[in-house]
Amino acid sequence: MTEVPDYLKQYAHNIKRKKEEISFGIKCTCGCEDFSLAKNTLNAEEKKEIEEVEKQAPDTGWHTLYGMRGEDGNDHWYIRRFFFWKKEVFFPKFPYYYGINVVKAVCSSCQKEILLFDNRLHGWDSQDVPEEHQKYVPHFSKKMPKPGKVWVCLEQPDDEEEVDPRLFTWIVIYAVRDGHKRAFFEEETA
Protein backbone atom coordinates (compact mmCIF):
# COMPACT_ATOMS: atom_id res chain seq x y z
CA MET A 1 0.00 0.00 0.00
CA THR A 2 1.32 3.44 -0.87
CA GLU A 3 1.90 5.78 2.03
CA VAL A 4 3.06 9.33 2.68
CA PRO A 5 6.67 9.19 3.95
CA ASP A 6 6.95 9.92 7.69
CA TYR A 7 8.93 13.14 7.23
CA LEU A 8 6.02 14.65 5.21
CA LYS A 9 3.01 13.20 7.09
CA GLN A 10 2.36 16.28 9.23
CA TYR A 11 2.28 18.51 6.11
CA ALA A 12 0.35 16.25 3.71
CA HIS A 13 -3.32 16.99 3.00
CA ASN A 14 -5.84 16.08 0.32
CA ILE A 15 -4.10 12.70 -0.11
CA LYS A 16 -4.93 10.72 -3.25
CA ARG A 17 -3.85 7.14 -3.92
CA LYS A 18 -3.67 5.12 -7.13
CA LYS A 19 -1.99 1.73 -7.33
CA GLU A 20 1.71 2.65 -7.10
CA GLU A 21 1.24 6.42 -6.82
CA ILE A 22 0.40 8.72 -3.96
CA SER A 23 -0.08 12.46 -4.34
CA PHE A 24 -0.87 15.20 -1.86
CA GLY A 25 -0.80 18.91 -1.22
CA ILE A 26 1.46 20.56 1.34
CA LYS A 27 0.06 22.57 4.24
CA CYS A 28 2.24 24.28 6.86
CA THR A 29 1.65 23.66 10.56
CA CYS A 30 0.48 27.30 10.74
CA GLY A 31 -2.34 26.41 8.30
CA CYS A 32 -0.93 28.24 5.28
CA GLU A 33 -0.89 26.52 1.88
CA ASP A 34 1.23 29.07 -0.04
CA PHE A 35 4.94 28.36 -0.42
CA SER A 36 7.97 29.44 -2.38
CA LEU A 37 9.95 26.49 -3.70
CA ALA A 38 13.75 26.36 -3.66
CA LYS A 39 16.21 23.87 -5.13
CA ASN A 40 19.84 23.73 -4.07
CA THR A 41 22.46 25.42 -6.24
CA LEU A 42 26.23 25.36 -6.45
CA ASN A 43 28.27 28.22 -5.05
CA ALA A 44 30.86 30.02 -7.22
CA GLU A 45 33.77 27.84 -6.07
CA GLU A 46 31.83 24.62 -6.74
CA LYS A 47 30.72 25.84 -10.18
CA LYS A 48 34.33 26.56 -11.10
CA GLU A 49 35.42 23.10 -9.98
CA ILE A 50 32.62 21.47 -12.03
CA GLU A 51 33.64 23.49 -15.13
CA GLU A 52 37.22 22.24 -14.78
CA VAL A 53 36.05 18.62 -14.58
CA GLU A 54 33.71 19.08 -17.58
CA LYS A 55 36.67 20.30 -19.67
CA GLN A 56 38.29 16.89 -19.10
CA ALA A 57 35.24 14.99 -20.42
CA PRO A 58 35.73 13.24 -23.77
CA ASP A 59 34.21 14.69 -26.92
CA THR A 60 31.56 12.22 -28.07
CA GLY A 61 30.65 14.23 -31.18
CA TRP A 62 27.34 13.22 -32.72
CA HIS A 63 27.62 9.68 -31.43
CA THR A 64 25.07 8.22 -29.07
CA LEU A 65 26.37 7.73 -25.55
CA TYR A 66 25.14 4.75 -23.59
CA GLY A 67 26.20 3.02 -20.42
CA MET A 68 26.08 -0.39 -18.86
CA ARG A 69 27.24 -2.04 -15.69
CA GLY A 70 30.17 -4.35 -16.36
CA GLU A 71 30.97 -7.71 -14.79
CA ASP A 72 33.36 -5.83 -12.52
CA GLY A 73 30.37 -3.99 -10.99
CA ASN A 74 31.46 -0.62 -12.38
CA ASP A 75 29.61 1.57 -14.88
CA HIS A 76 31.11 1.72 -18.36
CA TRP A 77 30.26 4.31 -21.04
CA TYR A 78 30.41 3.72 -24.77
CA ILE A 79 29.84 5.56 -28.01
CA ARG A 80 28.53 3.62 -30.96
CA ARG A 81 30.44 3.95 -34.22
CA PHE A 82 29.76 2.30 -37.54
CA PHE A 83 26.58 0.58 -36.38
CA PHE A 84 27.85 -2.29 -34.20
CA TRP A 85 31.36 -1.19 -33.33
CA LYS A 86 31.59 0.52 -29.96
CA LYS A 87 34.32 2.47 -28.25
CA GLU A 88 34.56 2.86 -24.51
CA VAL A 89 34.96 6.43 -23.29
CA PHE A 90 36.09 7.49 -19.85
CA PHE A 91 34.74 10.40 -17.88
CA PRO A 92 36.54 12.18 -15.07
CA LYS A 93 35.20 11.77 -11.57
CA PHE A 94 32.84 14.58 -10.62
CA PRO A 95 32.87 16.01 -7.08
CA TYR A 96 30.43 14.21 -4.78
CA TYR A 97 28.18 17.28 -4.40
CA TYR A 98 27.49 17.38 -8.15
CA GLY A 99 24.61 14.88 -7.91
CA ILE A 100 23.01 16.09 -4.69
CA ASN A 101 19.45 17.38 -5.13
CA VAL A 102 17.53 19.06 -2.32
CA VAL A 103 14.14 20.79 -2.60
CA LYS A 104 12.41 22.72 0.14
CA ALA A 105 9.23 24.73 0.50
CA VAL A 106 9.25 28.01 2.43
CA CYS A 107 5.91 29.02 3.97
CA SER A 108 4.85 32.48 2.81
CA SER A 109 3.17 33.16 6.16
CA CYS A 110 5.57 32.00 8.91
CA GLN A 111 8.72 31.36 6.76
CA LYS A 112 9.02 27.78 8.04
CA GLU A 113 11.18 25.64 5.76
CA ILE A 114 9.83 22.19 4.90
CA LEU A 115 12.21 19.67 3.39
CA LEU A 116 10.34 18.06 0.48
CA PHE A 117 13.17 15.99 -0.94
CA ASP A 118 16.86 15.28 -0.38
CA ASN A 119 18.24 12.46 -2.52
CA ARG A 120 20.74 11.63 0.22
CA LEU A 121 17.86 10.86 2.62
CA HIS A 122 14.85 9.92 0.48
CA GLY A 123 14.20 7.43 -2.32
CA TRP A 124 15.78 4.06 -3.08
CA ASP A 125 19.16 5.61 -3.94
CA SER A 126 19.47 7.02 -0.41
CA GLN A 127 20.23 3.61 1.11
CA ASP A 128 23.99 3.63 0.41
CA VAL A 129 24.98 7.29 0.65
CA PRO A 130 28.54 7.82 2.02
CA GLU A 131 28.96 9.84 5.22
CA GLU A 132 30.89 12.57 3.36
CA HIS A 133 27.80 13.24 1.21
CA GLN A 134 25.58 13.40 4.30
CA LYS A 135 27.73 16.14 5.85
CA TYR A 136 27.51 18.43 2.82
CA VAL A 137 25.38 21.53 3.48
CA PRO A 138 23.57 22.57 0.28
CA HIS A 139 23.34 26.18 -0.87
CA PHE A 140 20.09 27.87 -1.88
CA SER A 141 19.49 31.03 -3.88
CA LYS A 142 18.12 33.95 -1.89
CA LYS A 143 15.81 34.76 -4.78
CA MET A 144 12.53 32.90 -4.30
CA PRO A 145 9.83 32.44 -6.93
CA LYS A 146 6.30 33.77 -6.45
CA PRO A 147 4.47 31.73 -3.76
CA GLY A 148 1.80 29.22 -4.67
CA LYS A 149 0.44 25.85 -3.66
CA VAL A 150 2.66 22.77 -3.71
CA TRP A 151 1.64 19.32 -4.88
CA VAL A 152 3.86 16.24 -4.42
CA CYS A 153 3.51 13.00 -6.37
CA LEU A 154 5.43 9.84 -5.41
CA GLU A 155 5.68 6.42 -7.02
CA GLN A 156 6.27 3.47 -4.75
CA PRO A 157 6.64 -0.19 -5.66
CA ASP A 158 3.37 -2.09 -5.36
CA ASP A 159 4.83 -5.12 -3.58
CA GLU A 160 3.08 -7.67 -1.44
CA GLU A 161 5.51 -7.04 1.41
CA GLU A 162 5.61 -3.90 3.53
CA VAL A 163 7.98 -1.27 2.07
CA ASP A 164 9.41 1.75 3.87
CA PRO A 165 7.44 4.73 2.39
CA ARG A 166 10.66 6.77 2.45
CA LEU A 167 11.97 4.49 -0.31
CA PHE A 168 9.90 5.74 -3.22
CA THR A 169 11.11 5.26 -6.80
CA TRP A 170 10.02 8.56 -8.38
CA ILE A 171 9.13 12.05 -7.14
CA VAL A 172 7.58 15.02 -8.91
CA ILE A 173 7.06 18.33 -7.09
CA TYR A 174 4.58 20.69 -8.70
CA ALA A 175 4.10 24.43 -8.22
CA VAL A 176 0.45 25.45 -8.60
CA ARG A 177 -0.05 29.16 -9.34
CA ASP A 178 -3.02 30.96 -10.83
CA GLY A 179 -4.71 27.62 -11.54
CA HIS A 180 -1.73 26.31 -13.53
CA LYS A 181 0.23 23.27 -12.36
CA ARG A 182 3.79 22.90 -13.58
CA ALA A 183 6.56 20.54 -12.56
CA PHE A 184 9.17 22.33 -10.47
CA PHE A 185 11.37 19.26 -9.82
CA GLU A 186 11.40 15.62 -10.89
CA GLU A 187 13.76 12.74 -10.15
CA GLU A 188 13.83 8.99 -10.51
CA THR A 189 15.24 7.62 -7.26
CA ALA A 190 15.88 3.99 -8.14
C-alpha positions as CSV (number, residue, x, y, z in Angstrom):
1,M,0.0,0.0,0.0
2,T,1.3,3.4,-0.9
3,E,1.9,5.8,2.0
4,V,3.1,9.3,2.7
5,P,6.7,9.2,3.9
6,D,7.0,9.9,7.7
7,Y,8.9,13.1,7.2
8,L,6.0,14.6,5.2
9,K,3.0,13.2,7.1
10,Q,2.4,16.3,9.2
11,Y,2.3,18.5,6.1
12,A,0.3,16.2,3.7
13,H,-3.3,17.0,3.0
14,N,-5.8,16.1,0.3
15,I,-4.1,12.7,-0.1
16,K,-4.9,10.7,-3.3
17,R,-3.9,7.1,-3.9
18,K,-3.7,5.1,-7.1
19,K,-2.0,1.7,-7.3
20,E,1.7,2.7,-7.1
21,E,1.2,6.4,-6.8
22,I,0.4,8.7,-4.0
23,S,-0.1,12.5,-4.3
24,F,-0.9,15.2,-1.9
25,G,-0.8,18.9,-1.2
26,I,1.5,20.6,1.3
27,K,0.1,22.6,4.2
28,C,2.2,24.3,6.9
29,T,1.6,23.7,10.6
30,C,0.5,27.3,10.7
31,G,-2.3,26.4,8.3
32,C,-0.9,28.2,5.3
33,E,-0.9,26.5,1.9
34,D,1.2,29.1,0.0
35,F,4.9,28.4,-0.4
36,S,8.0,29.4,-2.4
37,L,10.0,26.5,-3.7
38,A,13.7,26.4,-3.7
39,K,16.2,23.9,-5.1
40,N,19.8,23.7,-4.1
41,T,22.5,25.4,-6.2
42,L,26.2,25.4,-6.4
43,N,28.3,28.2,-5.0
44,A,30.9,30.0,-7.2
45,E,33.8,27.8,-6.1
46,E,31.8,24.6,-6.7
47,K,30.7,25.8,-10.2
48,K,34.3,26.6,-11.1
49,E,35.4,23.1,-10.0
50,I,32.6,21.5,-12.0
51,E,33.6,23.5,-15.1
52,E,37.2,22.2,-14.8
53,V,36.0,18.6,-14.6
54,E,33.7,19.1,-17.6
55,K,36.7,20.3,-19.7
56,Q,38.3,16.9,-19.1
57,A,35.2,15.0,-20.4
58,P,35.7,13.2,-23.8
59,D,34.2,14.7,-26.9
60,T,31.6,12.2,-28.1
61,G,30.7,14.2,-31.2
62,W,27.3,13.2,-32.7
63,H,27.6,9.7,-31.4
64,T,25.1,8.2,-29.1
65,L,26.4,7.7,-25.6
66,Y,25.1,4.7,-23.6
67,G,26.2,3.0,-20.4
68,M,26.1,-0.4,-18.9
69,R,27.2,-2.0,-15.7
70,G,30.2,-4.4,-16.4
71,E,31.0,-7.7,-14.8
72,D,33.4,-5.8,-12.5
73,G,30.4,-4.0,-11.0
74,N,31.5,-0.6,-12.4
75,D,29.6,1.6,-14.9
76,H,31.1,1.7,-18.4
77,W,30.3,4.3,-21.0
78,Y,30.4,3.7,-24.8
79,I,29.8,5.6,-28.0
80,R,28.5,3.6,-31.0
81,R,30.4,3.9,-34.2
82,F,29.8,2.3,-37.5
83,F,26.6,0.6,-36.4
84,F,27.8,-2.3,-34.2
85,W,31.4,-1.2,-33.3
86,K,31.6,0.5,-30.0
87,K,34.3,2.5,-28.3
88,E,34.6,2.9,-24.5
89,V,35.0,6.4,-23.3
90,F,36.1,7.5,-19.8
91,F,34.7,10.4,-17.9
92,P,36.5,12.2,-15.1
93,K,35.2,11.8,-11.6
94,F,32.8,14.6,-10.6
95,P,32.9,16.0,-7.1
96,Y,30.4,14.2,-4.8
97,Y,28.2,17.3,-4.4
98,Y,27.5,17.4,-8.1
99,G,24.6,14.9,-7.9
100,I,23.0,16.1,-4.7
101,N,19.4,17.4,-5.1
102,V,17.5,19.1,-2.3
103,V,14.1,20.8,-2.6
104,K,12.4,22.7,0.1
105,A,9.2,24.7,0.5
106,V,9.2,28.0,2.4
107,C,5.9,29.0,4.0
108,S,4.9,32.5,2.8
109,S,3.2,33.2,6.2
110,C,5.6,32.0,8.9
111,Q,8.7,31.4,6.8
112,K,9.0,27.8,8.0
113,E,11.2,25.6,5.8
114,I,9.8,22.2,4.9
115,L,12.2,19.7,3.4
116,L,10.3,18.1,0.5
117,F,13.2,16.0,-0.9
118,D,16.9,15.3,-0.4
119,N,18.2,12.5,-2.5
120,R,20.7,11.6,0.2
121,L,17.9,10.9,2.6
122,H,14.9,9.9,0.5
123,G,14.2,7.4,-2.3
124,W,15.8,4.1,-3.1
125,D,19.2,5.6,-3.9
126,S,19.5,7.0,-0.4
127,Q,20.2,3.6,1.1
128,D,24.0,3.6,0.4
129,V,25.0,7.3,0.7
130,P,28.5,7.8,2.0
131,E,29.0,9.8,5.2
132,E,30.9,12.6,3.4
133,H,27.8,13.2,1.2
134,Q,25.6,13.4,4.3
135,K,27.7,16.1,5.9
136,Y,27.5,18.4,2.8
137,V,25.4,21.5,3.5
138,P,23.6,22.6,0.3
139,H,23.3,26.2,-0.9
140,F,20.1,27.9,-1.9
141,S,19.5,31.0,-3.9
142,K,18.1,34.0,-1.9
143,K,15.8,34.8,-4.8
144,M,12.5,32.9,-4.3
145,P,9.8,32.4,-6.9
146,K,6.3,33.8,-6.5
147,P,4.5,31.7,-3.8
148,G,1.8,29.2,-4.7
149,K,0.4,25.9,-3.7
150,V,2.7,22.8,-3.7
151,W,1.6,19.3,-4.9
152,V,3.9,16.2,-4.4
153,C,3.5,13.0,-6.4
154,L,5.4,9.8,-5.4
155,E,5.7,6.4,-7.0
156,Q,6.3,3.5,-4.8
157,P,6.6,-0.2,-5.7
158,D,3.4,-2.1,-5.4
159,D,4.8,-5.1,-3.6
160,E,3.1,-7.7,-1.4
161,E,5.5,-7.0,1.4
162,E,5.6,-3.9,3.5
163,V,8.0,-1.3,2.1
164,D,9.4,1.8,3.9
165,P,7.4,4.7,2.4
166,R,10.7,6.8,2.5
167,L,12.0,4.5,-0.3
168,F,9.9,5.7,-3.2
169,T,11.1,5.3,-6.8
170,W,10.0,8.6,-8.4
171,I,9.1,12.1,-7.1
172,V,7.6,15.0,-8.9
173,I,7.1,18.3,-7.1
174,Y,4.6,20.7,-8.7
175,A,4.1,24.4,-8.2
176,V,0.4,25.5,-8.6
177,R,0.0,29.2,-9.3
178,D,-3.0,31.0,-10.8
179,G,-4.7,27.6,-11.5
180,H,-1.7,26.3,-13.5
181,K,0.2,23.3,-12.4
182,R,3.8,22.9,-13.6
183,A,6.6,20.5,-12.6
184,F,9.2,22.3,-10.5
185,F,11.4,19.3,-9.8
186,E,11.4,15.6,-10.9
187,E,13.8,12.7,-10.2
188,E,13.8,9.0,-10.5
189,T,15.2,7.6,-7.3
190,A,15.9,4.0,-8.1
